Amino acid sequence: MEETTRRATRRPDGSVTILSSSADSGILTEVVRFDTTEANEFLDLTDDVREHVTRSGIRHGQVTVMTPHTTTAVAINESETGFLNDFRRTVGSMVPADAYYEHDDHEVRTENLQEDEFINGHAHVRQMLVGATTVTVPVVDGQLVLGRWQRILFVELDQPRPRRTVLHSQGV
């Protein structure tokens, strides 16, 4: 019987832009741009973050990974298909996409509206439950300090679209 390997995540396919760099202070800030392909998608940013730390040249310090979107999250956890499918089922049952969300009721909502507003109240609620828009990881001897199975994951809680993360390293 032939075994197949499931891949829980994929690495984002996008571009990197340097926002700021200072060789004297050991600081580098970059933006990674990519497209998500589905709701509840996980993208593995770990290798991108490692490459960022290498470009920064820091040996000891920290790197912060931040998402500037209110319907996404950054998490550190295992990238294992069964777990991520369990997460999708659990968050879907806790915060169903087809429930009523006042955020989506434009007869009631009057704040922060835009012309091409998405119906995504569920994604905002999921983000608040899932957690952080930012994680910070120590860097020691030029390497990320992560547990054996830990990966840095970008979590798309809304619908596919262009996204970005900000990587900011500082140290010596």
N, C-alpha and C positions, 0 to 999 in steps of 0.2 A: 504494500500500500504506500503510495507516494504521499509524503507530508508536504503541506503548504504552510508557509509562514505568513501569518496575518500581520499587517502593519497598522498599528493603532493611530499613528499620526504621519504626517509628511512634513518635510522642511518647506518653509515658505519660499516660493520662487519670485524674487523681487529684486529691488535695487536698494543700495545703501547711499545715503547722502550725509556728508560730514556737516554738522551744524556749527560745531566749535571745537577747536583743538588748541591745547597749550602745552608745549613740551616742557616749559619751565615748571608748571604746577602739576603735571601728570594728570591732566583732565582731557577726556575726549567725549564728545557728544555726537551721536549719529542717529539718523532716522532710517529705519528699514521699511520699505513700502512693498506691499504684496496684495494679492486678491484672495479672499476666502471663496470657497466653492459651495458651501452649504451651511445651513443652520446647525448649531451644536457641533461644529467642527473644531478639532484640536490641531494646532500646528506646533511642531517641536522647534523651539527657538534656540535650544541648547548650543548647537554647533555655531549658529550665527553669533551668539553671545561670546563663545570661546574665541572666535575669529576677531570679534570686536576688542576683546581684552588683549589679544596678540597685537593688533594694530595700535592699541593705546600705549603699549610698552610698559605698563605698570607691572610690578612684581608683587607688591603688597598693597592692598586697598580693598575696593569694593566696586561692584557694577550694579547699577539699578536698571531694571527693565520696566518700562511704563507704557501703557496703552492710553491714548487720549480720547478713547471712544467710550460712551456711557452704556453701550450694549455689548461690551467685550470685557474680558478679564485676563489677567496673567496669573498663573498658578504654578506651583512646584509640586509635582506628584509623579507617579509612575506612568509611563506611556505603555500601557498594556491594553490590548483590544477589549478583553472582557471587562476590566474595570471601567474603561471609558464608555462602553455600551451600558454598563450598570448605571453610570452617572447620567447618561442621556435619558434612560428610562426613569430614573428617580426624579431628576429635575423636571422632566416632562409631566410626571404625575403630580408633583408638588405645585408646579406652575404651568398649567396647560395653556397652550397657545390660543385655544378657542374660547377661553373664559372672558368675562367682561372686565375691561380695564379702563378706568376713568381717563387715563392718559390718551386712550384711543378715541374717546368720545368727544368729538369736536363741537358738539352742542354744549358741552359743559366746560371743556378746557379752553383757557384763554391765554396761557403763557407759553412762550418759547415755540410758537407755531411757525412752520415754514410751508411754503407752497407745495413742495413735494414730500410732505410728511408721510413717513411709514407708519403702518399699523404695527406697533412693536412694544406695547405696554408689557407684554409677557417677558420680553428680552431685558427690559429695564429692571423688572422685579427679580428675574433670574440673576442678573449681575450683582444686585445687592446681596443676594443669598450666597452666591458662589464666592464672592470675595473681592480681592484686591485688584486695583488698576495698576499696582506697582509691587514689585518684589525686589529685594536687594540681596545680593549674594557676595560673600567674602571672596577675595582673591588672595591666595597665598602662593608664593613662588611662581607667580604667573598663571596659576591654575584656579579654576572655579572650585569652591569648596561645596560639593554636593554629595549627598548620600549615594550609595551604590546604585539604586534604581531611580533616583530623582532626576527629573528632566524639567526644563523651563518651558511651560506650555502657554501658548496664546489660545484663548477660548472665544470662539465666535458664538454669541448667544442670540443673534438676530438672523439676518439673511445675508447671502453672499454679496460682497461688494469690496471695493478698494479699501484697504486698511493700512495702518502703520503702527510701528512701535518706536519708542525712543530708547536708545541705549546710552547710558551715561556712566563712564568709569572715572574713578579718581583714586589716586594713590601715588606711590613712589616706585 
